[in-house]
Amino acid sequence: MSEQMHKYPECRLTKKGREYIGKVNKTESGKECLRWDKMPYGTPDDFLTNYTYSAHFINLDTWSHQSYCRNPSGKERPWCFVMDKDVQWEYCDIPMCTDTVLPTPV
């Protein structure tokens, strides 16, 4: 059995995965992620108060992140908002990268 190669950006480079920019849009339990730019439950408690909501995201925007799993707040790993007011957010199952050759920046 061969080991599956996980190539960036569809994997995380670090444990917390703050750099993750892949296109997974479902949580570990299979719930669909909500759009970040809709702020469905307001600003999360673990966001820094001296930064705007958008400043927590790569590119300093929320719309380009659509409904993909991200980690803008520094939780344990990538997560997203879900359509459940009692739960509000869940972690996503994003694998660690196994391909250590990263793309060259343009």
VENNORPE-V630340 format. One line per field, one symbol per residue. burial: + if it has 24 or more other C-alpha atoms within 12 Angstrom, else -. A space follows every 50 residues. Layout:
BEGIN
burial = ???
END
This chain:
BEGIN
burial = -------++++++--++++++++++++---+++++++------------- --++-++----+--++++++++++--++++++------+++++++++--- ------
END
